[in-house]
């Protein structure tokens, strides 16, 4: 088997928590949200209830995939800072 230094485990764990925090903040405040014109639900989809949705809040074009990229990148950057 292999062994990892304790500091490596701490850094990776810290990076994971920071990545999750960034995901929460960016997702809540920056991610584009759209509203269904039929049922009024908030969604990230461009179509809902077989109709096109309208922009409601957030930053246009910042989809969930962009948010995931940002949070993963932030975790990777944290690790790079400690290497």
C-alpha positions in Angstrom: 0.0 0.0 0.0 1.1 3.7 -0.1 1.1 6.4 2.5 0.3 10.1 2.1 1.7 12.8 4.3 -1.0 14.2 6.6 -0.5 17.7 5.1 -1.5 16.3 1.7 -4.8 14.9 3.1 -5.5 18.3 4.8 -4.8 20.3 1.6 -7.0 18.0 -0.6 -9.8 18.1 2.0 -9.5 21.9 2.3 -9.5 22.3 -1.5 -12.7 20.1 -1.7 -14.5 22.2 0.9 -13.4 25.5 -0.9 -14.5 24.1 -4.2 -17.9 23.2 -2.8 -18.3 26.6 -1.2 -17.4 28.3 -4.5 -20.0 26.1 -6.2 -22.7 27.2 -3.8 -21.9 30.9 -4.0 -21.5 31.1 -7.8 -24.5 28.9 -8.3 -26.7 31.0 -6.0 -25.6 34.4 -7.2 -24.2 34.2 -10.7 -25.7 31.2 -12.5 -28.3 32.1 -15.0 -31.9 31.2 -14.0 -34.8 31.2 -16.4 -38.6 31.2 -15.7 -41.2 29.1 -17.4 -43.9 31.3 -18.9 -46.5 28.6 -18.5 -46.1 27.3 -14.9 -43.7 30.0 -13.4 -41.1 27.5 -12.3 -37.5 28.6 -12.1 -35.2 26.4 -14.3 -31.9 26.5 -16.0 -33.4 25.0 -19.2 -34.2 27.2 -22.2 -37.4 25.2 -22.7 -40.0 24.1 -20.1 -43.6 23.0 -20.5 -42.9 22.8 -24.3 -42.3 26.6 -24.4 -39.2 28.8 -24.4 -38.3 30.2 -21.0 -37.4 33.8 -20.2 -34.3 35.1 -18.4 -35.0 35.8 -14.7 -31.7 36.5 -12.9 -28.0 35.8 -12.8 -25.5 36.3 -15.5 -26.6 35.2 -19.0 -24.6 32.3 -20.4 -23.3 31.2 -17.0 -24.8 27.7 -17.0 -24.4 24.9 -14.5 -21.5 23.6 -16.6 -19.7 26.9 -16.3 -20.3 26.9 -12.5 -18.9 23.4 -12.3 -15.8 24.4 -14.2 -15.3 27.4 -11.9 -15.6 25.4 -8.7 -13.4 22.6 -10.0 -10.8 25.1 -11.1 -10.9 26.9 -7.8 -10.2 23.6 -6.0 -7.3 22.8 -8.3 -5.8 26.3 -7.8 -5.9 25.8 -4.0 -3.9 22.6 -4.4 -1.4 24.3 -6.8 -0.8 27.1 -4.2 0.3 24.5 -1.7 2.5 22.4 -4.0 
